[in-house]
Amino acid sequence: MYSPRYATSRALVIGIDRYEHVSPLGFAVSDATGVASALLAHGFATENTTVLLNEKATREAIFQSYMHFTQSTCEPDDRLVVFFAGHGHTVYFSSW
């Protein structure tokens, strides 16, 4: 019988408070930092956890970090947690 477990746990945690063209946020970085701390406290290894905050959370850095995790040594029983705290964008669909 299959027993679910994770061979390796990886995390990409992103928090952005400061933006160039929109109003700043007050808690996204602290939320991301808290999530990263919780993951590390519950078995995620430091070398498998990437935290990108504010200016370091560029499109390129996020993409490269994600691709590193997904293309490196991912196996079927591995997990990747992606957490994003920051401004979002709402898209309305007229057919809904």
C-alpha positions as semicolon CSV with decimal commas, in nm:
position;residue;x (nm);y (nm);z (nm)
1;M;0,000;0,000;0,000
2;Y;0,128;0,348;-0,086
3;S;0,205;0,559;0,217
4;P;0,232;0,930;0,129
5;R;0,549;1,098;0,244
6;Y;0,790;1,345;0,099
7;A;1,143;1,243;0,015
8;T;1,262;1,602;-0,013
9;S;1,085;1,926;0,071
10;R;1,165;2,249;-0,111
11;A;1,022;2,597;-0,069
12;L;1,020;2,918;-0,267
13;V;0,895;3,199;-0,043
14;I;0,835;3,546;-0,186
15;G;0,739;3,863;0,000
16;I;0,714;4,211;-0,147
17;D;0,626;4,525;0,051
18;R;0,801;4,785;-0,166
19;Y;0,684;4,847;-0,521
20;E;0,802;5,089;-0,784
21;H;0,463;5,187;-0,928
22;V;0,199;5,095;-0,668
23;S;0,141;5,167;-0,303
24;P;0,358;4,981;-0,053
25;L;0,230;4,701;0,167
26;G;0,291;4,664;0,537
27;F;0,298;4,292;0,609
28;A;0,393;4,089;0,301
29;V;0,761;4,059;0,394
30;S;0,683;3,969;0,755
31;D;0,427;3,711;0,636
32;A;0,682;3,555;0,400
33;T;0,950;3,555;0,669
34;G;0,710;3,388;0,911
35;V;0,614;3,120;0,659
36;A;0,982;3,051;0,583
37;S;1,059;3,022;0,956
38;A;0,768;2,782;1,006
39;L;0,876;2,564;0,714
40;L;1,234;2,551;0,841
41;A;1,111;2,463;1,190
42;H;0,907;2,176;1,045
43;G;1,174;1,995;0,849
44;F;1,252;2,201;0,538
45;A;1,629;2,221;0,494
46;T;1,792;2,563;0,463
47;E;1,962;2,463;0,138
48;N;1,623;2,371;-0,009
49;T;1,448;2,692;0,094
50;T;1,477;3,012;-0,107
51;V;1,341;3,338;0,032
52;L;1,312;3,638;-0,201
53;L;1,214;3,966;-0,041
54;N;1,141;4,309;-0,191
55;E;1,403;4,407;-0,450
56;K;1,543;4,053;-0,465
57;A;1,204;3,921;-0,574
58;T;1,241;4,013;-0,939
59;R;1,061;3,825;-1,214
60;E;1,392;3,675;-1,322
61;A;1,493;3,569;-0,969
62;I;1,154;3,407;-0,906
63;F;1,165;3,225;-1,239
64;Q;1,524;3,107;-1,191
65;S;1,455;2,984;-0,837
66;Y;1,145;2,796;-0,947
67;M;1,325;2,637;-1,242
68;H;1,620;2,541;-1,022
69;F;1,388;2,351;-0,789
70;T;1,179;2,187;-1,060
71;Q;1,464;2,088;-1,290
72;S;1,735;1,994;-1,044
73;T;1,666;1,667;-0,868
74;C;1,288;1,653;-0,826
75;E;1,153;1,305;-0,775
76;P;0,792;1,183;-0,768
77;D;0,776;1,190;-0,387
78;D;0,926;1,538;-0,348
79;R;0,726;1,850;-0,274
80;L;0,768;2,214;-0,364
81;V;0,584;2,479;-0,167
82;V;0,551;2,820;-0,335
83;F;0,431;3,105;-0,113
84;F;0,371;3,457;-0,244
85;A;0,277;3,761;-0,035
86;G;0,235;4,087;-0,222
87;H;0,002;4,280;-0,449
88;G;-0,222;4,074;-0,668
89;H;-0,424;4,141;-0,977
90;T;-0,791;4,067;-1,029
91;V;-0,909;3,951;-1,367
92;Y;-1,281;3,961;-1,435
93;F;-1,436;3,717;-1,681
94;S;-1,754;3,835;-1,848
95;S;-1,879;3,478;-1,889
96;W;-1,900;3,420;-1,513
